[in-house]
Amino acid sequence: MKKLCYTAVLVMLLTPAVLVAQPQEIDPGQLGVDAAQQRLQEVSVSRFEDPGFWRVSMSLDSGVITYRRLEGGPMDAEPIEAEVEAGIDEQDRYVLGVKAEFFRRRATNIFIEAERPIPIPGVSKTLSVWVVGRNRNHRLSVVLNDYFGNLVVLPMGEMNFSGWQQMEVAIPPSIPQEDMYIGGDRGIEFVGFLIQPALMQTFGSYYVYFDDMRVVTDLFAEEVRDPDDMVDSW
């Protein structure tokens, strides 16, 4: 029942007005600037090393969907600067592969969900992920929970390219990521990805791969609090 409700909410959110392509170049420092100081930092959300942390689904009468972990990754992916400076060397050996086998041409959705939402610290500016789209016109969106737990669907664009490509989306300032009247922790949660297959390309088998999901986030409040500054949580 929970799965059916989750799917229904996503379908309601995906109106034609929402499906607008994001710009290719995004300047995180200019997104939602409402404070005098910022501390922007790139943070890893998932390297897709553990297949047990993910689940995939699509309509049972549309086809069969499976997933697995495979070795590989984009050669153009650069290390996160802050991790290099801190001497952090996390494994990034695998990618998440998803295979959809369509029964026939029909409108359907493919969901790639985390077993539990992944919290993202700070105030996020952009989210990016490396994708192999297999040159199809299928549309990829990211699903988030805002600060208050409301589902948000942001379109990342069509996967009409070959090989690895980094897809990026701006997190609009209109999405609540904190409550200025309450204080305390800030941030949103990553829920999963939504793929809307192009109707005329829902035939045969479709493969898509994910790796190295990151955000650029403002960690000023989290990292610059003075040791003698009170915490707004009483």
TIZA-888821 format. One record per residue: x, y, z of N, C-alpha, C, CB in turn. Coordinates in steps of 0.2 Angstrom, whole numbers, plus 5000, padded with zeros to 4 digits. Glycine has a CB too. Example, Ala and Ser with C-alpha at 12.3 -4.5 7.8 and 13.67 -1.06 7.14 Angstrom:
<nodes>
506649725039506249785039506649845039505749785045 506449895035506849955036506450005039507049975029 
</nodes>
This chain:
<nodes>
500449945000500050005000500450065000499550005006 501050065004501450125004501750134997502050105009 501950084994502250084987501750124982502450024984 501150104983500650124978500550204980499950094979 500550224986500450294988501050334985500350304996 501650304986502250344984502150354976502850304986 501950304973501950314965501450364963501750244962 500850364967500350404965500550474966499750394969 500950494972501150554973501650584968501550564980 502050534965502550554960502150574954503050504959 501650534952501250544946500950614946500750494945 500650634952500350694953500850754952500050704960 501450744954501950794954502250804947502550784958 502250754943502550754936502050784931502750694934 501850854932501450884927501950914921501050944930 501650924915502050954910502451014912501650964904 502151054916502451124918503151114922502051164922 503151054925503751034929504351014925503550984934 504150974919504650944915505050994911504450894911 505451034914505851094910506551074911505651164913 506951074905507651054905508051104909507851054898 508551084913508951124917509551154912509251084923 509751214914510351234910510951194911510551304912 511451194906512051154906512551174911512351154899 512551244912513051264916512751304922513551324913 512851284928512551304934513051334939512151254938 513051394941513451424946513151414953513651494944 513451364957513151354963513151424968513451304967 513651464967513751514971513251574970514451544970 512851564965512351624963511651594965512351644956 511551534967510851504968510651514975510951424967 510051554976509751564982510251594988509551504985 510551644986511051684990510651724995511551724987 510551715001510151755005510551765012509451725007 511151755012511551765018512251805016511751695022 512551835021513151875019513751825018513351925025 513751765021514351725020514051655018514751715026 514451625014514351555012514951515012514051555004 514951445013515451405013515251345009515751375020 515351355002515151304997515651244997515051334990 515451184997515851124997515551064993516051105004 515951034990515650974986515650914991516050954980 515050874991515050824996514750764992514550845002 515050704994514750644990514150614994515350584991 513650604990513050574992513050494992512450604988 513250474986513250394985513750384980512550364984 514150334981514550304975514250234972515250294978 513750224975513350164972513750094973513150174965 514150094978514550034980514149974982515150044984 513549984986513249934989512549924986513049954997 512449874982511849864978511249844983511849804973 511349824989510849804994510549864996511149764999 510749924995510449984998509950014993511050044999 509849984987509450014982508849964980509850024976 508349984978507849944975507549974969507249934980 507349934964507049964958506349934957507549944952 505949974953505249954952504949984945504849964958 504449954942504049974937503449944937504449974930 502949964933502349934933502349864930501849974928 502049814934502149744932501849724925501749704937 501349764923501149744916501549784911500349764915 502049824913502449854908503049824906502649924910 503349774911503949744909504249714916504449784906 504849694915505249664920505849704921505449584919 506049724928506549764929507049734934506349834932 507649734933508149704937508749754938508449634934 509249734943509749784944510349744947509649844949 510949764946511549734949512149784949511749674945 512649764953513249794954513749774949513549794961 514049824945514549804940515149844941514349814933 515749814940516349854940516449904934516949804940 516749964936516750014931516650084934516250004925 516650134929516550204932516750254927516850214938 516550314927516750364922517550384923516350424923 517950384918518650404919518650484920518950384913 518150514918518250594918518050614925517850624913 517850574930517550594936518250614940517250544940 518150674943518750704947518650694954518850784945 519150684958519050674965518750734969519750654969 518450724974518250784978518750814982517650764983 518850884981519450914983519450914991519350994981 518950924994518950915002519150855004518250935005 518950795001519250725003519950715002518750674999 520150744996520950744995521350775000521050774988 521050835002521450875007521450845014521150945007 520850805015520850775022521150705021520050765024 521350685016521650615015521150555015522150605021 520550575013520050525013520050485006519350555014 520150425006520150384999519650325000520850354998 519050344998518450294998518450254992517850325000 518250194993518250154987517650174982518150074989 517850174975517350194970517550144964517450264968 517350084966517550024961516950004957517849964965 516350014959515749984956515250044954515449934961 514750024949514250064947513550024948514350084940 513050064948512350024949512050024942511850064954 511949964940511649954933510949924934512049894929 510449954929509749944930509549924923509350004932 509149864922508949834916508249834916509249764915 507849864911507149864910507049824904506849934910 506649774904506349734898505649744897506549654899 505549784892504849804891504449754887504849874886 503749744889503349694886503049724879502749684890 502949794879502649824873502649894875501949804872 502549934869502550004870501950034874502550044863 502150074879501650104883501950154888501250044887 501550194890501850244895501950214902501350304896 502450224905502650194911503250234915502850114910 503350214921503850244925504350194928503650294930 504950214928505450174932505750204938506050154927 505750174943505950204950506650164952505450194955 507150204954507750184957507750214964508350194953 507550184969507550214976508050184981506850204979 508250234985508650214991508250174996509050274994 508550124999508150095004507850135010508550035008 508250185011508050245016508250305013508250225023 507950365014508150425012508850445014507650485014 509250475010509950495012509950565014510450475006 510150585020510150655022510750695019510150665030 510650755017511150795014511250855018510950815006 511850865021511950925026511950985022512550915029 511851045026511851105024511251125019512551115020 511351185015510851205010511151185004510751285011 510851135000511151114994510951164988510751044992 511451164984511451214978511251174972512051254978 511651124971511651074965511651004967512151094959 511450964963511550894963511750864957510850854966 512250824956512450794950512550714951513150824948 512550684945512650604945512950594938512050564947 513350544938513650514932513150464929514350494932 512950464923512450424920512750394913511750454919 512550334912512650304905511850294903513050234905 511650334898510950344896510850304890510750414895 511350274886511250234880510850264875510850164882 510950334874510650374869509950364868511050354863 509550364873508750364873508550424875508550304877 507950444873507550504875507150494881507150524869 507350454885507050444892507250504896507250374895 506850524900506950584905507050554912506350624905 507650584915507850574921507650624926508650554921 507350614932507250664937507450634944506450674937 507650684948507850664955507250674960508450704957 507150634964506650644969506950654976506150574970 506750704979506950734986506450744991507350794985 506650744997506150765003506450835005506150715009 505950885005506250945007506250945015505751005005 506451005018506551005025505950985029506751075027 505350985027504750965030504450905028504151025029 504850865024504650795022504250795016504350765028 504150845012503750845007504150825000503450915005 503850774996504150754990504250814985503750694987 504850814982504950864977505350824971505450914979 505050834965505350804959505650854955504750764955 506350844953506650894949506950864943507250924953 506750884937506950854931507750864929506550874925 508150814927508850824926508950824918509250774929 508450804914508550804907508450734904509250834905 508550734897508450674893509150644893508250694886 509150574893509750534893509950514885509650474897 509850564881510050554874510750564872509550594869 511250524875511950534874512250464875512250584879 512850454872513150384873513750394878513450364866 513850334881514450334886514250374893515050364883 514750384897514650424903514550494902515150414908 514050524906513950604906513750624913513450624900 513950674915513750704922513150744921514350744925 512650724924511950764923511950804930511350714922 511650864929511650904935511050944935512250954935 510750954941510150994942510251044948509550954944 509951104947509951154952509451144957509951234949 509551154963509051144969508751214970509351124976 508151224967507851294968507751324975507151294964 507851384976507851414982507151414985508051494982 506651394981505951394983505851324987505451394978 506351274987506251214991506551224998506651154987 506051215003506351235010506851185012505751225015 507451215015507951175017508151185024508551185013 507751235027507851255034507251285037508551295035 507151295043506651335046507051395050506151295050 507051455048507351505051507151515058507351565047 506451495060506151515066506351455071505451525065 506551405069506651345073507451335074506351285071 507851345069508551335069508651255069508851365075 509251235072509451165072509751145065508851125074 509651075064509951055058509551075052509850975058 509951085046509651105040509751045035510051165037 509451055029509551005024508950965021510050955026 509050935015508550895012508750825012508450925005 508350775009508550705009508450685001508050665013 508950644999508850614993508450544994509550594990 507950544989507450484990507650434984506750504989 507750454978507850414972507850444966507350354972 507850404960507850434954507150404950508450414949 506950444946506350424942506550434935505750474944 506350384931506450384924505850374920506950324921 505650424916505050424911505250404904504750494912 505150344902505350314896504950354890505350244895 505350364885504950394879504550344876505550424874 503950354875503450304873503650264867502750344871 503950294862504150254856504750214857504150304850 505050224862505650184864505650134869506250234865 504950124871504850074876504750004873504250084880 505349974870505349904867506049874869505149914860 506049814869506649774870506949784877507149794865 507549784877507949794884508249864884508449744885 508149894890508549964891508949954897507950014892 509549974896510049974901510250044903510749934899 510350064910510550124912511050114918509950174914 511550154919512050144924512150214928512750124921 512250204934512350264939512950264943511750274943 513350314944513950314948514050394951514550294944 514350394956514650454959514150514959515250474955 513650504964513150564965513450614970512450534967 513450674969513650724973513250784974514350754971 513350824979512950894979513550944981512450894985 513351004979513751064981513251094986513951114975 513551104992513051124998513451185002512851065002 513051225005513251275009513351255016512851345008 513951245019514051215025514251275030514551165025 514151335029514351385033514151385040514151455030 513451375041513251365048513451305052512451365048 513651255048513851185051514551195053513751135047 514951225049515751225050516051285054516051215043 515651345054515951405056515651425063515851455051 515351385066515051405073515551405078514451355075 515651465081516151475087515951425092516151545089 516551405096516451365101516051395107517051335104 515951455108515651485113514951515111516051545116 514751495105514051515102513551465104514051515094 512951485107512451445109512151405103511951475113 511851345104511451305099510751325100511551235100 510351345094509651365094509251295094509551405088 509251265099508851205099508451195106509251135098 508451245110508151235117507451255116508551285122 
</nodes>
